[in-house]
Amino acid sequence: MIEHLTKETFKEKIFDYSKEKEFKYVGKLPVVVDFYADWCGPCKMVSPILEDLAVEYRDIIDIYKINTEHEETLSKMFGIRSIPSILFIPLDGEPKMAQGAMSKVQFEKLFKDIFEIEKPALPKGEDEVEQKLKEEETPADDVKKE
């Protein structure tokens, strides 16, 4: 299960904005932070995808969630105006923000592009047919219109 961050846990795991003026990530793994709200339909679509990715990429990428209605300070700090907003924080380099619901394939592409992390090997026993179907998913944005 993905950990939900508060202001205090954010300062411990991501960035202590009360002590530092310039963003300095304090974690040991690249991180994805999902800014969401319980009432948000697209957020509900992204949630199970992130849960799956948290399992597949455990010990490779940390994934957290921030409820924008409970953590307004954090939402304002990152200029969250629409949700879901997904913050990608590499170990080195600047954080990057993406907005809107994304497919698993789109997340994996961003992991590769931003974090330079390839998809981990399949766990033992995963069905090859199921894996082939996952690889063939086409994000809605990539569908060609005739």
C-alpha positions in Angstrom: 0.0 0.0 0.0 1.2 3.5 -0.9 2.1 5.8 2.0 0.1 9.0 2.3 2.4 12.0 3.2 1.6 14.8 5.6 3.6 18.0 6.0 5.8 16.3 8.6 6.5 13.1 6.7 7.1 15.1 3.5 9.8 17.1 5.3 11.4 13.8 6.5 11.2 11.8 3.3 11.3 14.4 0.5 12.3 18.0 1.4 12.5 20.0 4.6 11.2 23.3 3.3 11.3 24.7 6.9 15.1 24.5 6.9 16.1 24.8 3.2 15.3 27.5 0.7 16.3 25.6 -2.4 14.7 22.3 -3.2 17.0 19.4 -2.0 15.6 15.9 -2.2 16.6 13.9 0.9 15.5 10.4 -0.2 17.6 7.5 -1.4 15.4 6.4 -4.3 13.7 8.3 -7.1 10.2 9.3 -6.0 6.7 9.8 -7.5 4.2 11.9 -5.6 0.6 11.7 -6.5 -1.4 14.9 -5.6 -5.0 13.8 -5.5 -8.4 14.2 -3.8 -10.9 11.6 -2.8 -13.7 13.0 -5.0 -11.6 13.2 -8.2 -12.6 10.6 -10.8 -9.3 10.6 -12.8 -7.4 10.3 -9.5 -9.4 7.1 -8.7 -8.4 5.8 -12.1 -4.7 6.5 -11.4 -4.7 5.0 -7.9 -4.7 1.3 -8.8 -2.1 1.8 -11.4 0.2 3.5 -8.9 -0.5 0.6 -6.4 0.6 -1.9 -9.1 3.7 0.2 -9.9 4.6 0.5 -6.2 4.8 -3.3 -6.0 6.6 -3.8 -9.3 9.2 -1.0 -8.7 9.6 -1.6 -4.9 13.2 -0.9 -3.8 13.7 1.0 -7.1 11.2 3.9 -6.9 9.3 5.3 -3.9 5.7 6.2 -4.6 3.7 8.5 -2.2 0.3 10.2 -2.2 -0.7 13.6 -0.9 -4.4 14.5 -0.4 -4.6 18.1 -1.7 -7.6 18.8 0.6 -5.8 17.7 3.8 -2.3 19.1 2.9 -3.1 22.5 1.4 0.4 23.9 2.3 2.1 21.2 0.1 -0.4 21.7 -2.7 0.3 25.5 -2.7 4.1 24.9 -2.5 4.0 23.0 -5.8 1.3 25.1 -7.4 -1.2 22.3 -7.7 -4.2 23.7 -9.7 -5.5 20.5 -11.2 -5.5 16.9 -10.1 -4.2 14.4 -10.5 -0.8 16.1 -10.6 2.1 13.7 -10.5 5.5 14.9 -9.2 8.6 13.0 -10.4 11.7 13.6 -8.3 14.9 12.1 -9.6 18.0 11.6 -7.4 19.8 14.2 -9.4 18.3 17.0 -11.4 15.1 19.0 -11.1 11.7 17.6 -10.2 9.2 17.4 -13.1 5.4 17.6 -12.8 2.8 15.9 -15.0 -0.9 16.6 -14.9 -3.8 14.4 -15.7 -4.5 10.7 -15.6 -2.0 8.4 -17.2 -1.8 4.8 -18.1 0.6 2.3 -16.7 2.6 2.4 -20.0 2.8 6.2 -19.8 4.1 6.0 -16.2 6.7 3.4 -17.2 7.9 5.6 -20.1 8.3 8.5 -17.7 10.2 6.3 -15.3 12.6 5.5 -18.2 12.8 9.1 -19.4 13.1 10.9 -16.1 14.7 8.4 -13.8 16.5 6.3 -16.5 15.0 3.2 -14.9 13.9 0.3 -17.1 10.9 -1.9 -16.3 12.0 -4.6 -13.7 12.0 -8.2 -14.7 8.8 -10.1 -14.3 8.2 -11.8 -11.0 8.3 -15.6 -11.2 5.0 -17.2 -12.2 3.6 -14.2 -14.0 1.7 -15.3 -17.1 3.5 -14.5 -20.3 0.2 -13.8 -22.1 -0.7 -11.3 -19.4 2.7 -9.6 -19.7 2.3 -9.4 -23.5 -1.1 -7.7 -23.1 0.4 -5.2 -20.7 3.2 -4.3 -23.1 0.7 -3.8 -26.0 -1.4 -1.3 -24.1 -1.8 1.8 -26.1 -2.2 5.1 -24.2 -5.2 7.1 -25.3 -3.0 10.0 -26.3 -1.1 7.9 -28.8 -4.2 6.7 -30.7 -4.2 7.9 -34.3 -7.3 9.6 -35.5 -8.4 8.9 -39.1 
